[in-house]
Amino acid sequence: MGRVNAGLVVGGIIDGTTIVYDIAVVEGDATPTSLLQFFDEAKCLPDWASIWTNRTSDAQSVNSLPRIFIRAYDTSTGQDVTHTVNITNVYYNGSLVGWDSNGISSSQGGVPGMLKKLGTDSAYTITYNGHALQSVMMIGNPASALYNPDDDRISFDGTVVSGGGQIAFSGIGTNLSIREINDANAGYSVELLVPVTVAKFIMTDNNNAVQPTQRLARLYYNGSPVSVASMTGIQFKFYDITGPTEVLLTNQSDGITIGQSAVSGDLITIGPSAVDSLMTLRCRVLDANNNELCSDTSAIYDLSDPYSVKWVVADDTSGTNPIPYTGTEPRLDLRSGQTKYIFPKLLTDKGDSFPAGSSAASVTWTFNADDAITGDPISDLPGVPSSSGQTYCSISYSDVVITNAAGDRAKRPVIIHAQSSEF
């Protein structure tokens, strides 16, 4: 008997081809870092603009400026083809970014002086697997108490070469998190980062061996990494929140290894036996008194799994205007007043449907929902039934954008999880 899990973040669509992509954010020495900036009325932390302005007198700190590049893998061969990525366009919040003669972002796209485009011959270029890469570096402060207090998004168009051919991609992006500076515990945040030594996914390499993936839980305080010396009593706990109840993962759990990192925080290694196609991983950070300081979530996909899930999103229960959402970490964005109906469809790893009449063709689903930022379960969504035997669920704009009593609106992206019946 088999079973698969699936998840859809409701809150762009990544191209579904034999190529899978992920965004890497690293410092100059390839240490994974965060696109997270804190602000108050007087300052930003980290102050990327000041670091860039003072780069001549303080060359060391320039290393900490985040570089953003795209990693790409051919899932049919397991080959890492990152070195063939060619970035053609950069977008900031959906607007095309323009560049001056020095590779600094111009007024086009509304981000003057915030980004620097790095070619393969720049002094700040990232080297990955022996290849110099195209990337973008943060050199300005996007956060502003007055003008920009909420999250932004950086995305890319370009091409990658695989199997002797050139494949185009579009809209591959990542969020830039913007948070207000807080005192005491409210200033803590944790990010589940992907070490550049591993793929973001569990996948079969070009030697036909299945390789696990890893996540580095890195703790920050108001945007600055917390040192190992300052983490006395701090605990990192990992949970599988894919199903209706969260499951604590330990070093003895099937397919899981947890160890200390040389950076700061814990490093969890996740093998294929721990994942049924998808695991949504949650990290909670606790203080010495077991008070939760912060949490983060990350999707773990097993691309070596013999099954996969395609999401079909329609306007009603009869499947009107169906749109397939495929690829890793598919995202659905809703507009004001919209309600969408979501149908998970079980496929083989080749993307084929199962024959009619087979047990795999007639699976049903159990749905549950979690907050995509904190990982907390959400039980009050009327369109997401918790009972088994379902074939679809629904979600509305009011589920992902919450209005409080004062009329203020706040984004609440939701992860819809679907667990199949056994087959």
C-alpha positions as CSV (number, residue, x, y, z in Angstrom):
1,M,0.0,0.0,0.0
2,G,1.2,3.5,-0.7
3,R,0.4,7.0,0.3
4,V,1.5,10.5,-0.8
5,N,1.3,13.9,0.8
6,A,0.9,17.1,-1.2
7,G,1.0,20.8,-0.4
8,L,-0.1,24.0,-2.2
9,V,0.9,27.5,-0.9
10,V,-2.0,29.9,-1.5
11,G,-0.9,33.2,-1.2
12,G,3.2,32.4,-9.0
13,I,3.5,29.4,-10.7
14,I,6.9,27.9,-11.3
15,D,7.4,26.4,-14.7
16,G,6.8,22.6,-14.7
17,T,9.5,21.0,-16.9
18,T,12.3,18.5,-16.3
19,I,14.2,21.4,-14.7
20,V,13.7,22.4,-11.1
21,Y,14.9,25.7,-9.7
22,D,15.5,27.2,-6.3
23,I,16.7,30.6,-5.2
24,A,20.0,30.7,-3.2
25,V,20.8,33.6,-1.0
26,V,24.4,33.6,0.3
27,E,27.1,35.9,1.6
28,G,30.3,36.4,-0.3
29,D,31.9,33.2,1.1
30,A,28.8,31.2,0.1
31,T,27.5,30.9,3.6
32,P,23.6,30.8,3.3
33,T,22.0,33.9,4.6
34,S,18.6,35.6,4.9
35,L,16.7,38.2,2.8
36,L,15.3,39.6,6.0
37,Q,15.5,43.3,7.1
38,F,14.2,45.0,10.2
39,F,13.3,48.7,10.6
40,D,12.1,51.4,12.9
41,E,11.7,55.2,12.3
42,A,15.5,55.8,12.5
43,K,17.3,52.7,11.1
44,C,17.4,49.4,9.2
45,L,19.0,46.2,10.4
46,P,21.1,45.0,8.6
47,D,21.9,48.3,7.1
48,W,22.9,47.1,3.6
49,A,23.0,50.7,2.3
50,S,25.6,51.7,4.9
51,I,27.7,48.6,4.3
52,W,27.8,49.3,0.5
53,T,28.5,53.1,1.0
54,N,31.4,52.3,3.4
55,R,32.8,49.4,1.4
56,T,36.2,51.0,0.7
57,S,36.9,51.6,4.4
58,D,35.3,48.4,5.6
59,A,35.9,45.8,2.9
60,Q,35.3,42.9,5.3
61,S,31.6,43.8,5.9
62,V,30.8,43.7,2.2
63,N,31.0,40.0,2.5
64,S,27.8,40.0,4.4
65,L,25.7,41.6,1.6
66,P,23.3,39.0,0.3
67,R,23.9,37.7,-3.2
68,I,20.9,36.1,-4.9
69,F,21.3,33.5,-7.6
70,I,19.3,30.7,-9.2
71,R,20.2,27.0,-8.8
72,A,18.9,24.6,-11.5
73,Y,18.8,20.8,-11.7
74,D,17.8,18.4,-14.5
75,T,15.6,15.9,-12.7
76,S,15.9,13.4,-15.6
77,T,19.6,13.1,-15.1
78,G,20.2,14.5,-11.6
79,Q,22.7,17.0,-13.2
80,D,23.3,20.3,-11.5
81,V,23.1,22.8,-14.4
82,T,23.3,26.0,-12.4
83,H,26.4,27.2,-14.3
84,T,24.3,27.5,-17.5
85,V,21.7,29.8,-16.0
86,N,21.5,33.1,-17.9
87,I,19.4,35.9,-16.2
88,T,17.7,38.1,-18.8
89,N,15.3,40.1,-16.6
90,V,15.0,41.0,-12.9
91,Y,11.7,42.1,-11.4
92,Y,11.0,43.9,-8.1
93,N,7.4,43.5,-6.9
94,G,6.5,42.7,-10.5
95,S,8.1,45.7,-12.1
96,L,11.0,45.3,-14.5
97,V,14.3,46.6,-13.0
98,G,16.5,48.9,-15.1
99,W,20.3,49.2,-14.7
100,D,22.8,52.0,-15.1
101,S,26.2,51.7,-16.7
102,N,27.7,50.5,-13.4
103,G,25.1,47.7,-13.0
104,I,23.2,49.6,-10.2
105,S,19.4,49.5,-10.3
106,S,18.0,52.7,-11.8
107,S,14.6,54.4,-11.2
108,Q,12.9,51.9,-13.5
109,G,11.1,49.4,-11.4
110,G,11.0,51.8,-8.4
111,V,14.2,50.5,-6.8
112,P,16.9,53.0,-7.5
113,G,20.3,52.2,-5.9
114,M,19.0,49.1,-4.1
115,L,20.4,46.3,-6.3
116,K,23.7,45.6,-8.1
117,K,23.8,43.2,-11.0
118,L,26.8,40.9,-10.8
119,G,28.2,39.4,-14.0
120,T,30.8,36.6,-14.1
121,D,33.6,39.1,-14.0
122,S,32.5,41.3,-11.0
123,A,34.7,41.7,-7.9
124,Y,31.7,40.5,-5.9
125,T,30.7,37.5,-8.1
126,I,29.7,34.2,-6.4
127,T,31.6,31.1,-7.4
128,Y,29.5,27.9,-7.2
129,N,30.9,24.4,-8.1
130,G,33.9,26.1,-9.7
131,H,31.8,28.4,-11.9
132,A,31.4,32.2,-11.7
133,L,27.6,32.9,-11.7
134,Q,25.3,35.7,-12.6
135,S,23.6,37.1,-9.5
136,V,22.1,40.2,-7.9
137,M,23.4,41.8,-4.7
138,M,21.5,43.9,-2.1
139,I,23.2,47.3,-1.7
140,G,20.3,49.3,-0.5
141,N,17.6,49.2,2.2
142,P,14.1,48.3,1.0
143,A,12.5,48.6,4.4
144,S,10.9,51.8,5.4
145,A,8.5,52.7,8.2
146,L,6.9,55.3,6.0
147,Y,7.0,53.8,2.5
148,N,7.6,50.1,2.7
149,P,6.7,48.2,5.9
150,D,5.7,44.9,4.2
151,D,7.3,42.1,2.3
152,D,8.7,42.5,-1.2
153,R,9.5,40.0,-4.0
154,I,12.4,39.6,-6.3
155,S,12.0,37.4,-9.4
156,F,13.8,36.5,-12.5
157,D,13.4,35.5,-16.2
158,G,16.1,33.7,-18.1
159,T,17.3,30.5,-19.7
160,V,19.1,27.4,-18.7
161,V,20.8,24.7,-20.9
162,S,20.0,21.1,-20.4
163,G,20.2,18.1,-22.7
164,G,21.8,20.2,-25.4
165,G,18.8,22.6,-25.6
166,Q,18.0,25.9,-24.1
167,I,15.0,26.1,-21.8
168,A,13.4,29.4,-20.8
169,F,12.0,30.1,-17.3
170,S,10.1,33.1,-15.9
171,G,8.9,34.3,-12.5
172,I,11.4,32.3,-10.5
173,G,11.5,34.4,-7.3
174,T,11.8,34.7,-3.6
175,N,10.4,37.0,-0.9
176,L,12.3,39.7,0.9
177,S,11.0,39.8,4.4
178,I,10.5,43.1,6.1
179,R,9.8,43.3,9.8
180,E,9.5,46.0,12.4
181,I,12.3,46.1,15.0
182,N,11.0,44.8,18.4
183,D,12.3,44.6,21.9
184,A,12.7,41.4,24.0
185,N,11.7,38.1,22.4
186,A,9.6,39.7,19.7
187,G,12.8,40.6,17.8
188,Y,13.8,36.9,17.2
189,S,13.3,35.2,13.9
190,V,14.6,31.9,12.4
191,E,15.1,31.0,8.8
192,L,15.4,27.5,7.3
193,L,18.2,27.9,4.8
194,V,19.5,25.5,2.3
195,P,23.3,24.9,2.4
196,V,24.8,25.4,-1.0
197,T,26.5,21.9,-0.8
198,V,23.1,20.2,-1.3
199,A,20.1,20.5,-3.5
200,K,16.9,21.9,-2.1
201,F,15.1,18.7,-3.0
202,I,15.6,15.0,-2.3
203,M,16.6,13.8,-5.7
204,T,18.4,11.1,-7.7
205,D,21.9,12.3,-8.8
206,N,23.7,11.4,-12.0
207,N,25.1,8.2,-10.4
208,N,21.5,7.1,-9.8
209,A,21.9,7.5,-6.0
210,V,19.1,9.2,-4.0
211,Q,20.6,12.2,-2.2
212,P,19.0,13.7,1.0
213,T,18.5,17.4,1.5
214,Q,19.3,19.6,4.4
215,R,18.0,22.7,6.2
216,L,20.1,25.0,8.4
217,A,18.0,26.7,11.1
218,R,19.7,30.0,11.6
219,L,18.5,32.3,14.4
220,Y,18.4,36.1,14.0
221,Y,17.7,39.0,16.4
222,N,16.3,42.0,14.7
223,G,17.9,41.0,11.5
224,S,21.4,40.1,12.9
225,P,22.6,36.5,13.2
226,V,22.8,35.3,16.8
227,S,26.2,33.9,17.6
228,V,26.7,30.4,19.1
229,A,28.0,32.0,22.3
230,S,24.8,33.9,22.8
231,M,22.5,30.8,22.4
232,T,22.9,29.2,25.8
233,G,19.7,27.5,26.6
234,I,18.2,28.0,23.1
235,Q,16.5,24.9,21.7
236,F,15.7,24.1,18.0
237,K,12.9,21.6,17.5
238,F,11.7,20.3,14.2
239,Y,8.2,19.0,13.3
240,D,6.5,17.4,10.3
241,I,3.3,19.4,9.9
242,T,2.1,17.9,6.6
243,G,-0.7,15.9,8.2
244,P,-3.5,17.0,10.5
245,T,-1.3,16.8,13.6
246,E,2.4,17.9,13.9
247,V,4.9,15.2,14.5
248,L,8.1,15.9,16.4
249,L,11.2,14.9,14.5
250,T,14.2,13.6,16.4
251,N,17.6,12.2,15.6
252,Q,16.0,8.7,15.9
253,S,13.2,9.4,13.5
254,D,13.2,7.5,10.3
255,G,15.3,9.2,7.7
256,I,16.2,12.1,9.9
257,T,19.6,13.3,11.3
258,I,19.9,16.4,13.5
259,G,23.2,18.0,14.5
260,Q,24.8,21.2,15.5
261,S,26.0,23.6,12.8
262,A,29.2,25.5,12.7
263,V,27.3,28.7,11.8
264,S,24.6,29.0,14.5
265,G,21.6,26.8,15.0
266,D,20.8,23.2,14.1
267,L,21.3,21.3,10.8
268,I,18.7,18.7,9.9
269,T,19.3,16.1,7.2
270,I,16.2,14.6,5.6
271,G,16.2,11.4,3.7
272,P,13.6,9.9,1.3
273,S,12.2,7.5,3.9
274,A,11.0,10.5,5.9
275,V,9.0,12.0,3.0
276,D,6.0,10.8,1.1
277,S,6.5,13.1,-1.9
278,L,6.2,16.2,0.3
279,M,7.0,17.1,3.9
280,T,6.3,20.6,5.2
281,L,9.0,21.1,7.9
282,R,8.5,23.4,10.8
283,C,11.3,24.7,13.1
284,R,10.4,26.1,16.5
285,V,13.0,28.0,18.6
286,L,12.5,27.8,22.3
287,D,14.3,29.6,25.2
288,A,15.6,27.9,28.3
289,N,12.1,28.1,29.8
290,N,10.5,26.4,26.8
291,N,8.9,29.7,25.7
292,E,8.6,29.8,21.9
293,L,10.7,32.7,20.4
294,C,10.0,32.2,16.7
295,S,9.3,29.6,14.0
296,D,9.7,29.0,10.3
297,T,8.5,26.5,7.7
298,S,10.1,24.9,4.6
299,A,8.7,22.5,1.9
300,I,10.8,19.3,1.5
301,Y,10.1,17.6,-1.9
302,D,11.2,14.1,-2.7
303,L,11.7,14.2,-6.5
304,S,12.8,10.5,-6.4
305,D,9.4,9.4,-5.2
306,P,7.4,7.3,-7.8
307,Y,4.3,9.5,-7.3
308,S,3.7,13.2,-7.6
309,V,0.7,15.5,-7.4
310,K,-0.7,18.0,-9.8
311,W,-3.1,20.6,-8.4
312,V,-6.1,21.6,-10.6
313,V,-7.6,25.0,-9.5
314,A,-11.1,25.8,-10.8
315,D,-13.9,28.3,-10.4
316,D,-16.4,25.8,-9.0
317,T,-17.0,22.2,-7.9
318,S,-17.6,21.1,-11.5
319,G,-14.1,22.1,-12.5
320,T,-15.0,25.2,-14.6
321,N,-11.9,27.0,-16.1
322,P,-9.4,24.5,-14.7
323,I,-5.8,25.6,-14.4
324,P,-3.1,23.0,-13.5
325,Y,-0.5,24.0,-11.0
326,T,2.6,21.8,-11.3
327,G,6.3,22.0,-10.4
328,T,7.8,22.4,-6.9
329,E,6.2,24.8,-4.5
330,P,3.3,25.9,-6.6
331,R,1.7,29.1,-5.5
332,L,-1.9,30.4,-6.0
333,D,-2.6,34.1,-5.6
334,L,-6.2,35.2,-5.0
335,R,-7.7,38.6,-5.7
336,S,-10.3,40.3,-3.6
337,G,-13.6,38.5,-3.7
338,Q,-12.3,35.3,-5.3
339,T,-13.0,31.8,-4.2
340,K,-11.1,28.9,-5.9
341,Y,-11.8,25.1,-5.8
342,I,-8.7,22.9,-5.5
343,F,-8.5,19.3,-6.8
344,P,-5.3,17.3,-6.2
345,K,-4.6,14.7,-8.9
346,L,-2.2,11.8,-8.3
347,L,0.4,11.2,-11.1
348,T,3.4,9.0,-11.8
349,D,6.8,10.5,-11.5
350,K,6.7,10.9,-15.3
351,G,3.6,13.1,-15.1
352,D,1.2,10.5,-16.4
353,S,-2.3,9.8,-15.0
354,F,-3.0,6.4,-13.6
355,P,-5.3,4.1,-15.7
356,A,-9.0,4.4,-14.9
357,G,-10.1,1.7,-12.5
358,S,-6.7,1.3,-10.8
359,S,-6.6,1.9,-7.0
360,A,-4.2,4.9,-7.5
361,A,-6.7,6.5,-9.9
362,S,-9.5,6.6,-7.4
363,V,-7.7,7.9,-4.3
364,T,-9.5,10.4,-2.1
365,W,-8.0,13.0,0.1
366,T,-7.9,14.4,3.7
367,F,-7.2,18.2,3.8
368,N,-5.7,20.4,6.4
369,A,-4.4,24.0,6.5
370,D,-1.4,25.7,8.2
371,D,-0.1,29.2,8.4
372,A,2.7,29.4,5.7
373,I,4.8,31.7,7.9
374,T,4.5,30.3,11.4
375,G,3.4,26.8,10.7
376,D,0.5,27.1,13.1
377,P,-2.5,24.9,12.2
378,I,-5.6,26.8,10.9
379,S,-8.9,25.0,11.7
380,D,-11.5,27.7,10.9
381,L,-11.5,27.6,7.1
382,P,-15.0,26.4,6.1
383,G,-13.8,25.2,2.6
384,V,-11.1,22.9,4.0
385,P,-12.9,19.9,5.4
386,S,-10.9,17.9,7.9
387,S,-12.7,14.6,7.3
388,S,-11.3,11.9,5.0
389,G,-12.8,10.8,1.6
390,Q,-12.7,14.3,0.0
391,T,-12.0,15.0,-3.7
392,Y,-11.5,18.8,-3.4
393,C,-11.4,21.8,-1.1
394,S,-11.9,25.5,-1.5
395,I,-10.3,28.7,-0.3
396,S,-11.3,32.3,-0.4
397,Y,-9.6,35.7,-0.5
398,S,-10.9,36.4,3.0
399,D,-9.0,33.2,4.2
400,V,-5.6,34.6,3.2
401,V,-6.1,38.4,3.8
402,I,-7.5,39.0,7.2
403,T,-9.3,42.2,8.2
404,N,-9.3,43.3,11.8
405,A,-11.9,45.3,13.7
406,A,-10.2,48.6,12.8
407,G,-10.5,47.7,9.1
408,D,-6.7,47.0,8.6
409,R,-5.8,44.2,6.3
410,A,-2.9,41.7,6.8
411,K,-1.7,39.0,4.6
412,R,-1.9,35.4,5.9
413,P,-0.6,33.0,3.3
414,V,-1.9,29.5,3.9
415,I,-0.5,26.1,3.1
416,I,-3.2,23.6,1.9
417,H,-2.0,20.1,2.6
418,A,-3.6,17.0,1.1
419,Q,-2.9,13.5,2.2
420,S,-4.1,10.7,0.0
421,S,-6.0,7.5,1.0
422,E,-3.9,4.4,0.8
423,F,-3.7,2.6,-2.5
